[in-house]
């Protein structure tokens, strides 16, 4: 296989970059069947099955922070009769859903716009990174 044609593997760390390639500018990627089957839906187009390799881990839990900066486990509902385990949105301005993903292999922090996704030691460390980024963004106008 040509190096340029290497299969991309969907993991917590590659999720933002693969979603950006698939969706091009805006849309959603979501996974069902305990995160073993994923689909992507561009904002102006049809839904497609992600046909690459998926390695999002086992026992996937997704968190966001609430207004008080506390971790909040997310429940995404169902599509047809399948439970949605992950929902990732890419916006027109190239920002995305900010998430913390925990699975049997660890904890992963996915920032919304600035920085690269990273594996961290604990949910608390991911929570601290999230709040640090919020402070940086909210104080961005202080320089003007």
C-alpha positions in Angstrom: 0.0 0.0 0.0 1.3 3.4 -0.9 2.2 5.6 2.1 -0.1 8.3 0.9 -3.0 5.8 0.8 -2.5 4.5 4.3 -5.7 3.7 6.0 -6.6 6.2 8.7 -7.8 4.8 12.0 -10.5 6.6 13.9 -9.3 7.0 17.5 -10.0 9.6 20.1 -6.8 11.4 19.0 -7.6 11.3 15.3 -11.3 12.0 15.6 -11.0 15.8 14.9 -8.7 15.5 11.9 -10.6 12.6 10.3 -14.0 14.4 10.9 -12.6 17.5 9.2 -11.5 15.5 6.2 -14.8 13.7 5.9 -17.1 16.7 6.5 -14.9 19.2 4.6 -16.5 22.2 6.3 -19.5 21.4 8.5 -21.5 18.4 9.7 -21.5 15.7 12.3 -19.9 12.3 12.9 -21.7 9.9 15.2 -21.1 6.4 16.4 -23.4 3.5 17.5 -23.0 -0.2 18.4 -20.7 0.6 21.4 -18.7 2.9 19.1 -17.9 0.1 16.6 -19.9 1.7 13.7 -19.7 5.3 12.8 -21.5 7.6 10.3 -20.8 11.1 9.0 -23.2 13.6 7.7 -22.1 16.7 6.0 -24.3 19.7 6.6 -25.4 19.7 3.0 -25.4 16.1 1.9 -26.3 12.6 2.7 -25.2 10.4 5.6 -22.4 8.0 4.9 -21.0 4.9 6.7 -17.4 5.5 7.9 -15.7 2.6 6.1 -12.2 3.0 7.7 -11.0 1.2 10.8 -12.5 2.3 14.1 -10.6 2.0 17.3 -12.4 4.3 19.8 -11.8 1.8 22.6 -14.2 -0.1 24.8 -16.6 1.2 27.4 -16.5 4.7 25.8 -17.9 7.5 28.0 -18.1 11.1 26.7 -18.1 14.2 29.0 -18.5 17.9 28.6 -18.3 20.6 31.3 -21.4 22.3 32.6 -21.7 26.0 33.4 -20.1 25.4 36.8 -17.1 23.7 35.1 -18.1 20.3 36.4 -17.8 17.2 34.2 -21.1 16.0 32.9 -21.4 12.6 31.3 -23.3 12.9 28.0 -26.1 10.7 26.7 -26.8 11.2 23.0 -30.0 9.2 22.7 -30.8 6.7 20.0 -30.9 6.6 16.2 -33.4 4.1 15.1 -33.0 1.6 17.9 -29.2 1.9 18.3 -27.7 3.9 21.3 -25.5 6.7 20.1 -22.2 6.5 22.1 -20.4 9.5 20.5 -21.5 12.6 18.7 -18.9 15.0 17.2 -19.9 18.2 15.4 -17.7 20.3 13.1 -18.8 23.9 12.5 -18.4 26.2 9.6 -15.6 28.2 11.3 -13.6 24.9 11.7 -14.3 24.8 15.4 -15.7 21.5 16.8 -17.4 19.9 19.7 -15.2 20.1 22.8 -15.1 16.7 24.5 -13.5 14.5 27.0 -13.5 10.8 26.1 -12.8 8.1 28.5 -12.4 4.4 27.6 -10.6 1.4 28.9 -7.3 2.8 27.6 -7.4 6.2 29.2 -8.8 9.7 29.1 -8.6 12.0 26.1 -9.1 15.8 25.9 -10.4 17.1 22.5 -10.3 20.9 22.4 -12.8 22.8 20.3 -10.5 25.0 18.3 -7.1 25.6 19.8 -4.6 22.9 20.4 -4.3 19.2 19.5 -6.2 16.4 21.1 -4.2 14.7 23.8 -4.2 11.8 26.2 -4.2 12.8 29.8 -3.8 10.9 33.1 -7.2 11.5 34.7 -10.6 13.1 34.1 -9.6 15.8 36.5 -6.6 16.7 34.3 -8.9 16.9 31.3 -11.2 19.1 33.3 -8.3 21.4 34.2 -7.2 21.7 30.5 -10.8 22.5 29.5 -11.1 25.3 32.1 -7.6 26.7 31.2 -8.7 26.9 27.5 -11.9 28.6 28.5 -9.9 31.2 30.5 -7.6 31.8 27.6 -10.5 32.3 25.2 -12.5 34.5 27.5 -9.5 36.8 28.3 -8.6 37.0 24.6 -10.1 40.5 24.3 -8.0 41.8 27.2 -5.2 42.7 24.8 -7.2 45.2 22.8 
